[in-house]
Amino acid sequence: MIHDPLLVAALIAGTTALAFWLDHRFAALSKVGAALMALFLGAVLSNSGFVPQESPVYGVIEGPVVALAIVYLLLSVRLADLKLAGPKMAALFVVASVGTALGAVIGALTFSGGIGAVTWKLAGAFTGTYTGGSLNFAAVGRGLELPASTFAAAAAADAVTTGIWLGIVLMAPVLLARLAPGSRAAEAAAPAKPAPNAAAGEPPASDAHPYWTRVPVSLFDLVLLAALGLALLVAARWLGQQVGLVPEILWLTTITLVLAQLPRVRQLSGAEQLGNLGLHLFFVVIGVRSLFRAMLQVGPEVFLYTLVVVAIHGIFLFFVGRLLRGTLPMIAVASQAAIGGPATAMAVAVSRGWPALALPGIAVGLLGYALGNYAGFGIAFLVRAILGG
């Protein structure tokens, strides 16, 4: 077993790189996603005895590294870009987020007996991830102090359910087109527009992979990002201590979102890449801390919980979205922006031949980054109040 912190850190970094490479190299694994592979590979490391269950390296990654990752990913949010989505797409995304919240509450009431005392924490984590994506799952789960085994089981269930939903979103508009003939006409006939890459703001080819897009980064940008990120962590911790009613992670989210709108901050390059790196290192560590037997002890309720959340999200969005006269493609892209984040929303729009929806999908997906943490904590405390925890 490896105990040397330097070797443990090197192994975690190499495992993260392997997860990225597998995501890029094999089409089938790209549907699974680098996050789930990082989690699984980390679990293999600990369950096979290569690394210990405890190491000072894990504390560093779970603490400042993942906190900085949250900062850097939130710095990509441009609230002004919402105008690119248009009022109807923005409205559909709000409906999608409400559907997620309803699903989280109903699922919590359904499975609280089997899941136990952490049900309200899972409600918050699932609300966060199905409003914005993995960024919000990590932020809310960390902020609510989900136990490692529950976090790992929830992350695995989330990844599987997200993959299932992606397949449904890709196929549903085609299967339902007969019910609403002509609903895809506007999007299908729209001229192709270059969709900006969610990470760099550059127009990629339709098959570009977000983890393999090259972005020019200067050393000065990296230094500024390091200084800014650490300063924000200090400020959020101080505010969290001074105002105990507001969790530290929400202070961090709020301050970062405000700074992300400043022109000078928007010029910094490399934040998205650093954020994704830190987030995936965190998923490896979550996997390392999770023994398979502990994950199995969590039970099937966690997976069923994710299915209930996403199913209610989809049903609610479809019916309310149709009342709002949203087309099936618009509903599909809005749903995927909430469930999987901006990158998968763009992938759905491009792969289904709806280029006019790629940019709106990215815009509302980034809005999900901004709203997911607030929604996650709000639903968590609401469920705790309902369950009497």
C-alpha positions as a printed Julia matrix, in Angstrom:
389×3 Matrix{Float64}:
   0.0    0.0     0.0
   1.26   3.49   -0.9
   1.4    5.9     2.04
   3.86   8.54    0.84
   1.74  11.7     0.26
   3.75  12.64   -2.83
   3.16   9.24   -4.42
  -0.52   9.31   -3.44
  -0.89  12.75   -5.06
   0.86  11.53   -8.22
  -1.41   8.48   -8.38
  -4.55  10.63   -8.0
  -3.35  12.98  -10.77
  -2.55  10.04  -13.03
  -5.95   8.46  -12.35
  -7.65  11.74  -13.26
  -5.67  11.91  -16.5
  -6.67   8.32  -17.29
 -10.35   9.18  -16.76
 -10.05  12.1   -19.19
  -8.23   9.96  -21.75
 -10.78   7.15  -21.57
 -13.57   9.7   -21.99
 -11.89  11.01  -25.13
 -10.61   7.75  -26.6
 -13.65   5.46  -26.4
 -17.07   6.54  -27.63
 -18.92   4.2   -25.28
 -17.03   5.53  -22.24
 -17.61   9.13  -23.31
 -21.3    8.47  -22.7
 -20.42   7.38  -19.16
 -18.42  10.54  -18.57
 -15.06  11.35  -17.0
 -16.62  12.15  -13.63
 -18.07   8.65  -13.12
 -14.88   7.03  -14.41
 -12.79   9.12  -12.0
 -15.07   8.0    -9.16
 -14.89   4.34  -10.21
 -11.12   4.31  -10.74
 -10.6    5.97   -7.38
 -12.72   3.29   -5.73
 -10.67   0.6    -7.48
  -7.47   2.12   -6.06
  -8.68   1.95   -2.47
 -10.58  -1.34   -2.69
  -7.59  -3.08   -4.26
  -5.31  -1.82   -1.48
  -3.08   0.52   -3.5
  -3.85   3.59   -1.41
  -5.06   4.07    2.19
  -8.47   5.3     3.26
  -6.87   8.34    4.91
  -4.1   10.63    3.68
  -3.29  14.34    4.1
  -3.57  14.6     0.31
  -7.29  13.87    0.46
  -7.92  16.7     2.89
  -6.18  19.2     0.62
  -8.21  18.12   -2.42
 -11.51  18.0    -0.52
 -10.82  21.41    0.99
  -9.08  24.2    -0.93
  -8.77  22.37   -4.26
 -12.49  21.68   -4.73
 -13.36  25.12   -3.34
 -11.1   26.73   -5.95
 -12.66  24.5    -8.62
 -16.08  25.87   -7.71
 -14.75  29.43   -7.95
 -13.14  28.9   -11.35
 -16.17  27.19  -12.88
 -18.5   29.91  -11.6
 -16.24  32.54  -13.17
 -17.46  31.28  -16.56
 -21.04  32.4   -15.84
 -22.07  35.52  -17.76
 -25.49  36.64  -16.66
 -25.66  38.99  -19.65
 -25.59  35.93  -21.91
 -29.13  35.11  -20.83
 -30.36  37.44  -23.56
 -28.88  34.96  -26.03
 -31.24  32.29  -24.74
 -34.37  34.3   -25.35
 -37.35  34.59  -23.01
 -38.97  31.3   -23.99
 -35.85  29.19  -23.47
 -35.17  30.95  -20.17
 -38.75  30.28  -19.07
 -38.45  26.62  -20.01
 -35.26  26.32  -18.0
 -36.97  27.83  -14.96
 -39.79  25.3   -15.4
 -37.19  22.53  -15.65
 -35.59  23.68  -12.4
 -38.98  23.77  -10.64
 -39.63  20.23  -11.87
 -36.31  19.14  -10.4
 -37.18  20.69   -7.04
 -40.58  18.97   -7.03
 -38.94  15.66   -7.85
 -36.4   16.08   -5.06
 -39.09  16.79   -2.48
 -41.38  13.96   -3.62
 -38.45  11.54   -3.8
 -37.35  12.51   -0.31
 -40.81  11.84    1.09
 -40.91   8.5    -0.77
 -37.49   7.15    0.22
 -36.79   8.79    3.57
 -37.61   5.57    5.39
 -35.02   3.6     3.47
 -32.32   6.25    3.15
 -32.5    7.6     6.67
 -31.12  10.74    8.27
 -29.17  11.95    5.22
 -32.28  12.15    3.03
 -32.52  15.94    3.28
 -28.86  16.28    2.3
 -29.41  14.08   -0.75
 -32.44  16.2    -1.66
 -30.19  19.24   -1.76
 -27.42  17.54   -3.69
 -29.8   16.14   -6.31
 -31.57  19.46   -6.66
 -28.22  21.13   -7.24
 -26.92  18.63   -9.77
 -30.2   18.48  -11.74
 -30.32  22.26  -11.91
 -26.75  22.92  -12.98
 -24.62  19.78  -13.12
 -21.65  18.16  -11.34
 -20.31  21.51  -10.16
 -23.41  22.02   -8.02
 -23.46  18.41   -6.87
 -19.93  18.79   -5.5
 -20.62  22.19   -3.96
 -23.9   21.3    -2.25
 -22.78  17.81   -1.19
 -19.61  19.25    0.3
 -21.45  22.11    1.94
 -23.99  19.77    3.54
 -21.23  17.33    4.59
 -22.59  14.21    2.93
 -20.84  11.08    4.25
 -18.23   9.73    1.83
 -20.03   6.44    1.12
 -23.33   8.22    0.51
 -21.61  10.84   -1.64
 -19.99   8.16   -3.78
 -23.2    6.16   -4.15
 -25.13   9.33   -5.02
 -22.49  10.43   -7.54
 -22.55   7.03   -9.24
 -26.35   6.97   -9.32
 -26.41  10.54  -10.64
 -24.0    9.71  -13.47
 -25.97   6.62  -14.54
 -29.3    8.44  -14.43
 -27.86  11.41  -16.33
 -26.69   9.02  -19.05
 -30.11   7.38  -19.25
 -31.8   10.77  -19.46
 -29.44  11.93  -22.18
 -30.55   9.0   -24.32
 -34.21   9.78  -23.63
 -33.71  13.46  -24.47
 -32.03  12.56  -27.76
 -34.82  10.2   -28.81
 -37.97  11.73  -27.31
 -38.42  14.61  -29.81
 -38.22  12.13  -32.68
 -40.64   9.68  -31.08
 -43.08  12.43  -30.06
 -42.88  14.4   -33.3
 -46.07  12.75  -34.6
 -47.96  14.21  -31.65
 -46.87  17.73  -32.59
 -46.14  17.82  -36.32
 -43.97  20.72  -37.38
 -42.71  21.41  -33.86
 -39.13  21.03  -35.01
 -39.45  23.03  -38.17
 -38.06  26.32  -36.91
 -34.99  24.8   -35.31
 -34.28  22.25  -38.02
 -34.53  24.87  -40.73
 -32.42  27.44  -38.9
 -29.0   28.19  -40.39
 -26.1   26.7   -38.53
 -24.48  29.07  -36.09
 -21.12  28.51  -34.44
 -21.78  27.65  -30.82
 -19.23  28.99  -28.36
 -17.34  26.46  -26.37
 -18.66  26.4   -22.8
 -15.16  26.51  -21.46
 -13.39  29.01  -23.65
 -16.05  31.04  -25.38
 -14.66  29.97  -28.77
 -16.62  28.34  -31.61
 -15.69  24.66  -31.75
 -16.43  22.15  -34.44
 -19.53  20.09  -33.8
 -17.44  17.14  -32.65
 -15.11  19.13  -30.37
 -14.65  17.69  -26.9
 -14.79  20.21  -24.04
 -11.84  18.57  -22.22
  -9.62  18.59  -25.33
 -10.21  22.1   -26.66
  -6.99  24.11  -26.63
  -7.21  27.51  -24.95
  -4.43  30.13  -24.98
  -3.46  30.91  -21.4
  -0.83  33.39  -20.18
   1.2   33.0   -17.01
  -0.18  36.33  -15.8
  -3.75  35.01  -16.17
  -2.86  31.97  -14.06
  -1.25  34.11  -11.36
  -4.29  36.39  -11.22
  -6.64  33.4   -11.06
  -4.64  31.9    -8.2
  -4.64  35.16   -6.24
  -8.31  35.85   -6.95
  -9.42  32.33   -6.05
  -7.58  32.28   -2.72
  -8.81  35.77   -1.84
 -12.4   34.66   -2.49
 -11.98  31.63   -0.24
 -10.73  33.84    2.58
 -13.56  36.35    2.1
 -16.24  33.62    1.99
 -14.89  31.96    5.13
 -14.86  35.28    7.0
 -18.41  36.11    5.92
 -19.57  32.61    6.86
 -18.17  33.12   10.35
 -19.74  36.56   10.7
 -23.18  35.6     9.34
 -23.82  32.1    10.59
 -27.23  31.75    8.95
 -25.7   31.76    5.44
 -23.4   28.8     4.59
 -19.88  29.62    3.45
 -20.43  28.02    0.04
 -23.3   30.41   -0.7
 -21.13  33.39    0.15
 -18.49  31.97   -2.18
 -21.08  31.48   -4.94
 -22.51  34.97   -4.58
 -19.22  36.88   -4.5
 -17.8   34.86   -7.39
 -20.87  35.45   -9.56
 -20.63  39.19   -8.95
 -16.95  39.29   -9.87
 -17.56  37.09  -12.93
 -19.56  39.94  -14.49
 -16.62  42.39  -14.36
 -14.92  42.99  -17.74
 -11.38  42.48  -16.38
 -12.31  39.16  -14.78
 -14.03  38.02  -17.97
 -10.73  38.49  -19.83
  -8.93  35.91  -17.7
  -8.35  32.65  -19.55
  -7.98  29.15  -18.12
 -10.48  29.27  -15.27
 -12.76  26.63  -16.76
  -9.88  24.24  -17.35
  -8.55  24.66  -13.8
 -12.06  24.21  -12.42
 -12.68  20.98  -14.29
  -9.3   19.63  -13.2
  -9.99  20.32   -9.53
 -13.51  18.89   -9.76
 -12.3   15.6   -11.25
  -9.47  15.28   -8.72
 -12.2   15.57   -6.11
 -14.21  12.76   -7.7
 -11.16  10.49   -7.63
 -10.75  11.18   -3.9
 -14.43  10.52   -3.26
 -13.96   7.18   -4.99
 -10.82   6.44   -2.97
 -12.65   7.05    0.29
 -15.49   4.73   -0.71
 -15.27   1.04   -0.09
 -17.55  -0.92   -2.41
 -19.13  -2.7     0.54
 -19.95   0.66    2.13
 -21.54   1.85   -1.11
 -23.63  -1.31   -1.31
 -24.82  -0.74    2.23
 -26.37   2.53    1.14
 -28.9    0.45   -0.78
 -30.8    0.84   -4.06
 -32.95   3.68   -2.73
 -30.38   6.3    -3.71
 -30.47   5.19   -7.35
 -34.26   5.0    -7.32
 -34.31   8.47   -5.82
 -32.42   9.89   -8.81
 -34.84   8.16  -11.19
 -37.82   9.72   -9.41
 -36.27  13.21   -9.46
 -35.46  13.1   -13.16
 -38.77  11.46  -14.13
 -40.83  14.12  -12.33
 -38.59  16.8   -13.81
 -39.27  15.48  -17.3
 -43.02  15.04  -16.91
 -43.46  18.47  -15.33
 -41.31  20.19  -17.96
 -43.06  18.48  -20.87
 -46.59  19.4   -19.84
 -45.87  22.92  -18.6
 -43.52  23.51  -21.52
 -46.23  22.59  -24.0
 -48.61  24.97  -22.24
 -45.99  27.67  -22.76
 -45.92  26.69  -26.45
 -42.37  25.44  -26.29
 -41.31  23.16  -29.12
 -40.08  19.65  -28.41
 -36.47  20.52  -29.3
 -36.52  23.55  -27.01
 -37.91  21.45  -24.18
 -35.27  18.78  -24.8
 -32.36  21.23  -24.75
 -33.69  23.07  -21.68
 -34.03  19.75  -19.86
 -30.53  18.63  -20.74
 -29.1   22.0   -19.7
 -30.57  21.42  -16.24
 -29.77  17.72  -15.89
 -26.33  17.62  -17.51
 -25.1   21.21  -17.74
 -24.18  23.51  -20.64
 -21.79  21.16  -22.45
 -24.35  18.34  -22.79
 -27.06  20.84  -23.78
 -24.85  21.97  -26.64
 -24.14  18.34  -27.56
 -27.85  17.55  -27.77
 -28.55  20.61  -29.94
 -25.7   19.89  -32.33
 -26.16  16.12  -32.58
 -29.9   16.4   -33.28
 -29.41  19.05  -35.95
 -30.79  22.04  -34.01
 -27.85  24.47  -34.35
 -29.99  27.48  -33.47
 -30.52  25.99  -29.99
 -26.84  25.39  -29.18
 -26.14  28.9   -27.96
 -29.38  29.22  -25.92
 -28.67  25.81  -24.37
 -25.23  26.93  -23.23
 -26.63  30.2   -21.88
 -29.29  28.57  -19.69
 -26.85  25.82  -18.67
 -24.51  28.45  -17.28
 -27.5   29.97  -15.5
 -27.91  26.56  -13.86
 -24.37  26.83  -12.5
 -25.42  30.1   -10.87
 -28.74  28.87   -9.45
 -27.91  25.28   -8.53
 -26.21  25.97   -5.2
 -29.0   28.24   -3.96
 -31.69  25.8    -5.07
 -29.84  22.86   -3.52
 -29.5   24.42   -0.1
 -33.05  25.77   -0.2
 -34.61  22.38   -0.98
 -32.34  20.63    1.54
 -33.53  22.79    4.4
 -37.13  22.61    3.21
 -37.02  18.81    3.2
 -35.36  18.79    6.62
 -38.2   20.94    7.95
 -40.83  18.67    6.37
 -39.24  15.47    7.68
 -38.64  17.01   11.07
 -34.91  16.33   11.08
